[in-house]
Amino acid sequence: MSESELFPEATKFTYANTDGYQKDRIFDPYTYRHNYDEDQLETLLSKYVTETHNVEEICVYLLDGVHSNKFLSKYEDGLGFCGARIRTFRTLHEIIYFNVKNYFDFEAEPEDFMSRKMPGLLDSQNAQSLMSLKHRERNLTAVERCFGDKQFALDRIEILTQEFQFMDLTVLTSFYKGSKLINVSATTTVLKCLDELFLKIDEAFATLQKKDTRENNKIVFSLIMKLSCCFDFLYSSMICNPNSIYFSIEEDSFLEDALEFVDVEDPEEYWRLADEGYFEIGKIIGVASRTFKHKSKVRQFISFIGWMPFYFLFNRKKGSAQGFFFMNVLNKNVFRRMNAIYEMSTYKKVLKLASPKIEMEVKIYITMPEQDCLTVKKNLINKKAPLMVRNNIDAPFVVEQRNYDPSELIKIRIISTDKWDHIDWKTGELVDPDCEIKHYPVGLLFIHGGAFISGSSSSYQNILKKYALETRHPVFAVDYRLAPDHPYPIPLSDCWLSYLWLRYYSEKYLKVKFDKIILVGDSAGGCISLSICTLAIRKQVAKPDGMVLAYPGTCLDRRYFTPSCMMSLDEPYLNAFLIDLCLKSYVEDYSISGHYLCSPLFTPKKYLKEMPPTRVGIAGIDPLRDAGIELIRNFVKAGVNCTGKVYKQLFHGYLEMDSYPFYMKDCEKAFMDTVEFIEEIISVW
């Protein structure tokens, strides 16, 4: 399949524009490669210097007025940080310029470049140079321009240098010296997006100077925050593998057979529903951000009853704008309190009333053998089979645990279209210990998404019941512990132990036997499902018999670049700020983010070739899109029975977009495709 056929040009569109912040997209989701030339590249690099100076001056301008502007005073810290970060990342720009100058015939260097000496980032050959006096002083000056507070500036530089730890200074040195060429296509992709952002910032700032309103301040601040986030992509694009399917000049024939591209049936109706849905999402987030900025439950309640009618009845547009502005600044403490709503009893009851009726829905709590729990230093990377497999240990389940300890018990929700009357669900005891074993050909183990920091079997109960009703197979859903309180590999450990229990102990304690077990996971759940399969293969225990994944997170390494990463600059919900928060919450140590149990995209071929039949659904408008497609390619090249569908216009999270507030029929069809995926896997056994 040729380059032009990979992601064909689609009708230009905008969505979620009602908040007033997004007039059009920064990155075209159907462009996966930029054909560059020397003149274009030189122009982009030259403009970069001038524009970064302009943004610095805008930061200074805004900071000069923080004491007279109540809105900006809340974001004084962020503006100062952005100003310093822009100055620091200009070093990367110098490296890019001097690197490509060795390969292309550029006429002259931009005047703002300091000299042909090594940039401050590369003062020495080791990572400690990031903390060198020269580097610190240079950045300190930049921050002090914005703040005039030396101690505060020192604190910000400490944070800034921590972010640089994922950079390989040896590689940057080779780029600067010209001994290695950057990935020019990937870097040009980022530079073009930066150019678009610079233009938008200039326009927004010009509007702000004419009319200094809170709304205009929000627009400028949001764009500057996006710009500071965009610089993270600059380094990863420079080191991007030139053999990636998105930048290689060679055609990849696997796409013809492994991928099917699906369009929505009625584009006009679809985008109308998308606009309306995101408008409603914005209002919901707007109310939540106002409510949960307070720690006191009393103040939360008062705030809720005040902002709810205001944003939903009297000023709907302002409510949606507030929601998406919050997603662009993303106070992590407020966001964590917002996620707690999923565990509120009222919310759970509403979801239960809105979900389909089912014959059986019960919760069990399985014991967690300490010897088999995964930790970075124990059980994660060794090949020893778990104790649960080697020995027939006691691992009974219990029921009705209102205040259970998640470090000792794992909650699993069981949903089935027929009752299991042989168990007294009030006590968990067998009605008849000698009863016959209930036999099923297939059992589904569902691992929910939520970016590792949110979600539960309660919030997914609508999807779980639909799977049970459509497939007629029992569904087991794991309530794994969530980051940041429980970072990697704790969520993986909970799901791994749940899989082992279902595989080896359900017959003993539930009197239920499954011939085959299929893992079903969306987003973060897809990532965990892939890792479970790899663990099973590595430890030589019975592996899952199939996988069905929806928009899986296959790469958690910030150093890995694909063009779809740039969509996070446009996404109203799954944006660059939320992705960054989730990655830092789940993987505390960036150095292990590239390990294949954390980022399944990098699974070694010796494990890949033993993977079970797999079906993957990919959202076309999703920052995770390209890494998901690369995973399918890796599976196919390793000889795995793997196919996928790319829903070109669908968003991340489409499994849940067939109900309020979206009601998209195309998302309902995409869900039914996952049901067909399950039947396909059964047919190939």
C-alpha positions in Angstrom: 0.0 0.0 0.0 1.4 3.3 -1.0 2.0 6.4 1.2 -1.0 8.2 -0.2 -3.3 5.3 0.5 -2.3 4.9 4.2 -4.4 7.7 5.4 -6.3 9.2 2.4 -7.2 12.9 2.4 -10.5 13.4 4.1 -12.9 16.4 4.1 -11.5 19.1 6.3 -13.4 19.4 9.5 -13.4 21.1 12.9 -15.0 19.8 16.0 -15.6 21.0 19.6 -15.3 24.5 18.3 -18.1 25.9 20.4 -15.7 26.6 23.3 -14.2 29.4 21.2 -10.7 28.2 21.6 -10.2 26.0 18.6 -11.0 27.6 15.3 -9.2 24.9 13.3 -6.8 22.1 13.9 -3.0 22.5 14.4 -2.3 19.0 13.0 -4.2 17.4 10.2 -5.0 13.8 11.4 -4.9 12.4 7.9 -1.4 13.7 7.2 1.2 11.2 8.5 4.2 12.5 6.6 5.5 15.9 5.4 7.5 16.0 2.1 10.1 18.5 2.9 12.7 20.4 0.9 15.7 22.4 1.9 14.1 25.8 1.5 11.1 24.9 3.6 13.3 23.5 6.3 15.5 26.5 6.4 12.5 28.8 6.5 11.0 26.9 9.4 14.2 26.9 11.4 14.8 30.6 10.8 11.3 31.6 11.9 11.7 29.4 15.0 14.3 31.7 16.5 12.3 34.9 16.0 9.0 33.4 17.2 10.4 31.9 20.4 11.7 35.3 21.3 8.2 36.7 20.6 6.6 34.1 22.9 9.1 34.9 25.6 8.2 38.6 25.4 4.5 37.6 25.5 5.2 35.7 28.8 7.0 38.7 30.2 4.1 41.0 29.1 1.5 38.8 30.8 3.6 38.4 33.9 4.0 42.2 34.2 0.3 42.4 34.6 -0.4 39.6 36.9 -0.9 41.8 39.9 -3.7 43.8 38.2 -5.2 40.7 36.5 -6.9 38.3 38.9 -7.1 35.6 36.3 -3.4 35.6 35.4 -2.3 35.7 39.0 -3.5 32.1 39.3 -1.2 31.0 36.5 1.9 33.1 37.3 3.8 29.9 38.0 2.9 28.3 34.7 3.8 31.4 32.6 7.2 31.7 34.2 7.9 28.0 33.6 6.8 28.3 30.0 9.1 31.3 29.4 12.1 29.4 30.9 11.2 26.2 29.0 11.0 28.0 25.6 14.5 29.5 26.2 15.9 26.1 27.2 14.5 24.2 24.2 16.0 26.7 21.9 19.1 24.7 22.4 17.5 21.8 20.6 16.7 24.1 17.7 20.4 25.0 17.5 21.4 21.4 17.4 18.8 20.7 14.6 20.1 23.6 12.6 23.8 22.7 12.8 22.9 19.1 12.1 21.0 19.6 8.9 23.4 22.3 7.8 26.0 19.6 7.4 23.8 17.8 4.9 21.9 20.7 3.2 23.2 23.9 1.6 21.8 26.6 3.9 22.8 30.1 2.9 23.3 31.6 6.3 22.9 31.0 10.0 20.1 32.9 11.9 21.6 36.0 13.6 20.3 34.8 17.0 22.5 31.8 17.2 25.2 32.4 19.8 28.1 30.8 17.9 29.4 27.6 16.4 30.4 26.5 19.9 28.8 23.5 21.6 25.3 24.5 23.0 25.0 24.8 26.7 23.0 21.5 26.9 26.2 19.7 25.7 28.8 21.2 28.0 30.0 17.8 29.0 29.6 14.2 27.8 27.5 13.0 30.7 24.0 13.7 31.9 25.2 15.6 34.9 26.1 18.5 32.6 22.4 19.3 32.8 23.1 20.6 36.3 26.3 22.4 35.3 26.8 25.9 36.5 26.8 27.4 33.1 23.6 25.7 32.0 21.8 26.5 35.3 22.9 30.1 35.2 21.7 30.6 31.6 18.3 29.2 32.4 18.2 31.0 35.7 18.5 34.3 33.8 15.6 33.4 31.6 13.4 32.6 34.6 14.4 35.6 36.5 13.4 37.8 33.6 9.9 36.6 34.3 10.0 36.5 38.0 12.8 38.3 39.6 12.8 35.7 42.4 16.1 33.8 42.4 15.0 31.0 44.9 11.8 30.4 43.0 13.8 30.3 39.7 16.2 27.8 41.2 13.3 25.5 42.2 11.8 25.7 38.6 15.2 24.9 37.1 15.4 21.8 39.3 12.1 20.6 37.9 13.1 21.6 34.4 16.3 19.5 34.5 14.4 16.5 35.8 12.3 16.6 32.6 15.5 16.4 30.5 16.5 13.1 32.0 14.9 11.2 29.1 17.3 12.9 26.6 20.4 11.0 25.5 23.2 13.6 25.5 25.5 11.3 23.5 23.0 11.2 20.7 22.5 15.0 20.8 26.3 15.4 20.6 26.5 13.2 17.5 23.6 15.3 16.0 25.4 18.6 16.7 28.7 17.3 15.3 26.9 16.1 12.2 28.1 12.5 12.6 24.5 11.4 12.6 21.5 12.9 10.8 18.3 13.6 12.6 15.0 12.2 11.2 14.3 15.2 9.0 10.8 14.2 8.1 9.7 13.7 11.7 11.3 16.9 12.8 9.8 18.8 10.0 6.3 17.5 11.1 6.9 19.0 14.5 8.4 22.3 13.2 5.3 22.8 10.9 3.0 22.3 13.9 5.2 24.8 15.9 4.9 27.2 13.0 1.1 26.9 13.1 1.1 27.4 16.9 3.3 30.5 16.7 0.9 32.0 14.2 -2.1 31.4 16.4 -0.3 32.8 19.4 0.6 36.0 17.5 -3.0 36.4 16.4 -4.4 35.7 19.8 -2.0 38.1 21.5 -2.9 40.9 19.0 -6.5 40.4 19.9 -5.6 40.5 23.6 -3.8 43.8 23.2 -6.9 45.3 21.6 -9.3 43.8 24.2 -7.9 42.6 27.5 -10.6 40.2 28.7 -10.5 37.0 30.7 -11.5 35.0 27.7 -8.7 36.4 25.6 -6.2 35.8 28.4 -7.4 32.2 28.5 -6.9 31.8 24.8 -3.3 33.1 24.9 -2.4 31.2 28.0 -3.8 27.9 26.6 -1.8 28.3 23.4 1.4 29.0 25.3 0.9 25.9 27.4 0.3 23.9 24.2 3.6 25.3 22.8 5.6 24.3 25.9 4.1 20.8 25.6 5.0 20.7 21.9 8.7 21.1 22.6 8.6 17.6 24.2 7.9 16.2 20.7 11.0 18.0 19.3 13.6 15.7 20.8 11.6 12.5 20.1 11.1 13.5 16.5 14.8 14.1 16.1 15.7 10.5 17.2 12.7 8.9 15.5 13.5 5.6 13.7 13.8 6.4 10.0 12.6 2.9 9.2 9.3 3.6 10.8 6.4 2.9 8.4 5.5 6.6 8.6 8.8 7.9 7.4 10.4 5.0 5.4 10.3 5.3 1.6 9.7 1.6 1.3 6.1 0.4 1.0 4.8 -2.0 3.6 2.6 -4.6 2.0 1.2 -5.9 5.3 -1.3 -3.1 5.3 -3.2 -4.5 2.4 -4.3 -7.7 4.3 -4.0 -6.8 7.9 -5.8 -3.4 8.0 -9.2 -2.3 7.0 -10.1 1.4 6.9 -13.6 2.3 7.8 -15.5 5.6 7.1 -18.5 6.9 9.0 -21.8 6.4 7.1 -23.1 10.0 7.3 -20.2 12.4 7.8 -22.4 15.5 8.2 -24.5 13.9 10.9 -21.4 12.4 12.6 -19.6 15.7 13.0 -22.8 17.4 14.2 -23.1 14.8 17.0 -19.4 15.1 17.7 -19.7 18.9 18.1 -22.7 18.5 20.4 -21.1 15.7 22.4 -17.9 17.6 23.1 -19.9 20.7 23.9 -21.7 18.7 26.6 -18.4 17.1 27.8 -17.0 20.6 28.2 -19.9 21.7 30.4 -19.5 18.6 32.6 -15.8 19.2 33.0 -16.4 22.9 33.6 -18.8 22.2 36.5 -16.5 19.5 37.9 -13.4 21.7 37.7 -15.3 24.4 39.6 -16.7 21.9 42.1 -13.6 19.8 42.9 -11.1 22.7 43.2 -12.3 22.7 46.9 -11.2 20.0 49.3 -14.1 20.4 51.7 -17.2 18.3 50.7 -19.4 21.1 52.0 -17.8 23.6 49.7 -17.9 21.1 46.8 -21.7 20.8 47.3 -22.2 24.5 47.5 -20.1 25.1 44.4 -21.9 22.3 42.5 -25.4 23.7 43.1 -24.2 27.1 42.0 -22.2 26.3 38.9 -24.4 23.4 37.6 -27.5 25.6 36.6 -25.2 28.5 35.5 -23.3 26.3 33.0 -26.1 24.1 31.9 -28.9 26.6 31.7 -27.7 30.2 31.6 -24.3 30.3 30.0 -23.7 27.0 28.2 -21.0 28.3 26.0 -19.0 29.6 28.9 -19.4 26.3 30.7 -17.9 24.4 27.8 -15.1 26.9 27.4 -14.2 26.5 31.1 -14.1 22.7 30.8 -11.6 22.7 27.9 -9.6 25.5 29.4 -9.2 23.3 32.5 -8.0 20.4 30.4 -5.3 22.7 29.0 -3.9 23.6 32.4 -4.9 20.4 34.2 -4.4 20.8 37.9 -3.5 17.3 38.9 -4.9 17.5 42.4 -8.3 18.8 41.2 -8.3 16.1 38.4 -7.7 13.4 41.0 -10.7 14.6 43.1 -12.8 14.7 39.9 -12.0 11.1 39.2 -13.3 10.1 42.6 -16.8 10.7 41.3 -16.6 7.3 39.6 -16.7 5.7 43.0 -19.6 7.7 44.4 -22.5 5.5 45.2 -25.0 7.9 43.5 -23.0 7.8 40.3 -22.9 4.0 40.4 -26.6 3.7 40.9 -27.3 6.0 37.9 -25.0 3.9 35.7 -26.7 0.8 36.8 -30.2 2.2 36.0 -29.0 3.3 32.6 -27.3 0.0 31.6 -29.1 -3.1 30.2 -30.7 -5.6 32.4 -28.7 -8.8 33.0 -29.5 -12.1 34.7 -26.5 -12.2 37.0 -24.1 -9.5 38.2 -22.0 -10.3 41.3 -18.7 -9.1 42.9 -16.1 -11.4 44.3 -12.9 -10.7 46.0 -10.0 -13.0 45.4 -6.9 -13.4 47.7 -3.6 -12.0 46.5 -0.7 -14.4 47.0 2.2 -12.2 48.1 4.8 -14.5 46.5 3.3 -13.9 43.0 2.8 -10.2 43.2 4.9 -8.3 40.5 7.4 -5.8 41.5 10.2 -4.2 39.5 12.8 -6.2 41.4 10.8 -9.4 41.9 8.8 -11.7 39.6 8.4 -9.1 36.8 11.3 -10.1 34.6 12.3 -13.5 35.8 11.1 -16.6 34.0 10.0 -18.6 37.0 6.4 -19.9 36.9 4.1 -18.4 39.6 3.4 -20.2 42.8 -0.3 -20.3 41.8 0.6 -22.5 38.9 3.4 -24.6 40.4 1.4 -25.4 43.6 -2.3 -25.9 44.3 -2.5 -23.2 46.9 -5.5 -22.0 48.8 -6.9 -19.1 47.0 -10.6 -18.8 47.9 -12.9 -15.9 47.1 -15.1 -13.9 49.4 -18.1 -11.7 48.9 -19.7 -8.6 50.3 -16.6 -6.7 51.2 -17.6 -3.0 51.6 -14.3 -1.7 52.9 -11.8 -4.2 51.6 -8.0 -3.8 51.5 -7.0 -3.7 47.8 -3.4 -4.7 48.8 -4.8 -8.1 50.0 -7.9 -8.7 47.8 -8.7 -8.0 44.2 -12.3 -7.2 43.3 -13.7 -8.9 40.2 -17.2 -8.2 38.8 -18.8 -11.2 37.1 -21.6 -10.7 34.6 -23.5 -13.5 33.0 -26.7 -14.1 31.0 -27.6 -17.1 33.1 -27.6 -17.5 36.9 -25.1 -19.6 38.9 -27.6 -21.0 41.4 -25.0 -23.4 42.7 -23.5 -20.6 44.8 -25.1 -18.7 47.6 -23.9 -15.2 46.7 -24.7 -13.8 50.2 -22.1 -16.1 51.8 -20.0 -17.3 48.8 -20.5 -20.9 49.8 -21.5 -23.7 47.4 -25.1 -24.7 47.8 -24.0 -28.3 47.0 -20.3 -29.0 47.3 -20.8 -32.0 45.0 -22.6 -30.1 42.3 -21.7 -30.6 38.6 -19.2 -28.2 37.1 -20.8 -25.5 34.9 -19.1 -25.6 31.5 -18.5 -22.8 29.1 -16.6 -22.8 25.9 -15.3 -19.2 26.4 -14.8 -16.8 29.2 -14.0 -13.1 28.7 -11.6 -11.3 31.0 -12.2 -7.6 30.6 -9.6 -5.0 31.6 -10.9 -1.5 31.6 -9.2 1.7 30.4 -8.9 5.0 32.0 -5.3 5.9 31.4 -4.2 3.9 34.4 -5.5 6.7 36.7 -9.3 6.3 36.6 -12.1 3.9 35.7 -13.6 0.8 37.3 -15.9 -2.1 36.6 -18.7 0.1 37.8 -18.0 2.9 35.3 -17.8 0.2 32.6 -20.8 -1.8 33.5 -22.8 -0.7 30.5 -20.1 -2.1 28.2 -19.6 -5.2 30.3 -23.3 -6.1 30.1 -23.5 -5.5 26.4 -20.6 -7.9 25.9 -22.3 -10.6 28.0 -25.6 -10.1 26.1 -24.1 -10.0 22.6 -21.6 -12.9 23.0 -23.5 -15.0 25.6 -20.1 -15.6 27.3 -19.6 -14.8 31.0 -17.5 -11.6 31.5 -15.0 -11.1 34.4 -13.9 -7.5 34.9 -10.9 -6.6 37.2 -10.9 -3.6 39.5 -7.1 -3.1 39.5 -5.5 -0.5 41.7 -4.8 2.8 40.0 -1.9 5.2 39.6 -0.5 7.5 41.0 -1.0 5.8 44.4 -0.3 2.5 42.8 2.2 2.9 39.9 3.6 0.3 37.5 3.7 -2.6 37.8 0.9 -2.8 40.5 -2.0 -2.5 38.1 -0.4 -5.1 35.8 0.2 -7.3 38.9 -3.5 -7.2 39.9 -4.7 -8.1 36.4 -2.0 -10.8 36.0 -3.1 -12.5 39.3 -6.7 -12.2 38.3 -6.0 -14.0 35.0 -4.1 -16.8 36.8 -7.0 -17.2 39.3 -9.5 -17.4 36.5 -7.4 -19.8 34.5 -6.3 -22.2 37.3 -8.8 -21.7 40.2 -12.3 -20.8 38.9 -13.1 -24.5 38.5 -12.1 -25.3 42.1 -13.9 -22.4 43.8 -16.6 -21.3 41.4 -17.4 -24.7 39.9 -17.2 -23.1 36.5 -14.9 -24.3 33.7 -13.8 -22.4 30.6 -12.2 -24.1 27.6 -10.8 -20.9 26.3 -10.2 -17.4 27.8 -10.1 -14.3 25.7 -8.7 -11.0 27.0 -10.7 -7.9 26.1 -9.2 -4.5 26.9 -9.5 -0.8 25.8 -6.9 1.9 26.0 -4.8 1.2 29.2 -6.6 -2.1 29.5 -5.2 -3.0 26.0 -1.7 -2.3 27.2 -2.2 -4.5 30.3 -3.7 -7.3 28.2 -0.7 -7.4 25.9 1.6 -7.5 28.9 -0.3 -10.4 30.5 0.2 -12.4 27.3 3.9 -11.7 27.3 4.2 -12.7 31.0 2.4 -15.9 30.3 4.7 -16.8 27.4 7.8 -15.7 29.3 6.9 -17.7 32.4 5.7 -20.7 30.4 2.1 -20.8 31.8 -1.1 -21.2 29.8 -1.4 -18.1 27.8 -4.8 -16.4 26.9 -6.4 -17.9 23.9 -7.1 -14.6 22.2 -7.1 -10.9 22.5 -9.5 -8.2 21.4 -8.1 -4.7 21.9 -9.7 -1.3 21.3 -7.5 1.8 20.8 -4.8 0.2 23.0 -2.0 2.2 24.6 1.0 0.3 23.2 3.9 2.7 23.9 4.4 4.7 27.2 7.9 5.9 26.3 8.0 9.7 25.8 11.1 9.2 23.6 9.1 7.4 20.9 7.6 9.6 18.2 4.8 9.0 15.7 2.9 11.6 13.7 -0.3 11.0 15.5 1.3 12.1 18.8 0.8 15.6 17.5 -3.0 15.1 17.6 -2.7 15.6 21.3 -2.3 19.3 20.6 -5.9 19.4 19.2 -7.7 16.8 21.3 -10.1 18.5 23.7 -9.9 15.6 26.2 -7.1 13.2 25.5 -4.6 16.0 25.0 -0.9 16.3 25.6 -1.3 17.5 29.2 -3.5 14.5 30.2 -1.2 12.0 28.4 1.8 13.5 30.2 0.0 13.4 33.6 -1.0 9.7 33.0 2.5 8.6 31.9 4.2 10.3 34.9 1.6 8.9 37.3 1.9 5.3 36.0 5.6 5.1 35.2 7.5 6.9 37.9 10.9 6.0 36.5 11.2 7.1 32.9 14.1 4.7 32.3 11.8 1.6 32.5 9.0 3.2 30.3 10.6 1.5 27.2 10.6 -2.0 28.7 8.3 -4.3 26.7 6.1 -5.1 29.8 5.4 -1.4 30.1 5.4 -0.6 26.4 4.2 -3.7 24.5 5.1 -2.1 21.2 8.7 -3.2 22.0 7.9 -6.8 22.7 10.8 -9.0 21.5 10.1 -11.2 18.4 10.7 -14.4 20.4 7.6 -13.6 22.5 5.7 -11.9 19.6 5.6 -15.1 17.5 3.8 -17.0 20.3 1.1 -14.4 20.8 -2.5 -15.7 20.4 -4.9 -14.6 17.7 -5.5 -10.9 18.1 -8.0 -8.3 16.7 -7.4 -4.6 17.2 -9.7 -1.6 16.7 -7.9 1.7 16.1 -9.5 5.2 16.4 -8.4 7.4 13.4 -8.4 10.6 15.5 -6.3 9.4 18.4 -2.8 10.3 19.6 -2.3 6.5 20.1 -3.3 5.6 16.6 0.1 5.2 14.9 1.6 3.1 17.7 -1.4 0.8 17.5 -0.9 0.3 13.8 2.8 -0.4 14.3 1.8 -3.1 16.9 -0.4 -4.8 14.2 2.5 -4.7 11.8 4.9 -6.2 14.4 2.4 -9.0 15.1 1.8 -9.8 11.4 5.5 -9.8 10.6 6.0 -12.2 13.5 3.5 -14.6 12.0 0.6 -13.9 14.4 -3.0 -14.2 13.3 -3.7 -10.4 13.7 -5.9 -8.0 11.9 -7.3 -4.6 12.7 -9.8 -1.9 11.7 -9.0 1.8 11.6 -12.1 3.9 12.1 -10.8 7.0 10.4 -13.2 9.5 11.9 -13.7 8.0 15.3 -12.2 9.3 18.5 -10.3 7.6 21.4 -12.9 6.1 23.7 -15.4 5.2 20.9 -16.7 2.2 22.8 -18.5 4.6 25.2 -19.7 7.1 22.6 -22.9 5.4 21.5 -24.7 6.9 24.6 -24.9 10.3 26.3 -23.6 12.8 25.3 -22.7 11.6 21.8 -25.2 9.0 20.7 -23.1 8.1 17.6 -24.4 5.1 15.6 -21.0 4.6 14.1 -19.6 4.0 17.6 -22.3 1.4 18.2 -21.2 -0.3 15.0 -17.6 -0.2 16.1 -18.6 -1.9 19.4 -20.4 -4.6 17.5 -17.2 -5.1 15.4 -15.4 -6.1 18.7 -18.2 -8.7 19.2 -17.4 -10.0 15.7 -13.7 -10.0 16.6 -14.4 -12.3 19.4 -16.4 -14.7 17.1 -13.5 -14.5 14.6 -11.0 -15.6 17.2 -13.2 -18.5 18.2 -13.5 -19.6 14.5 -9.7 -19.8 14.0 -9.0 -22.1 16.9 
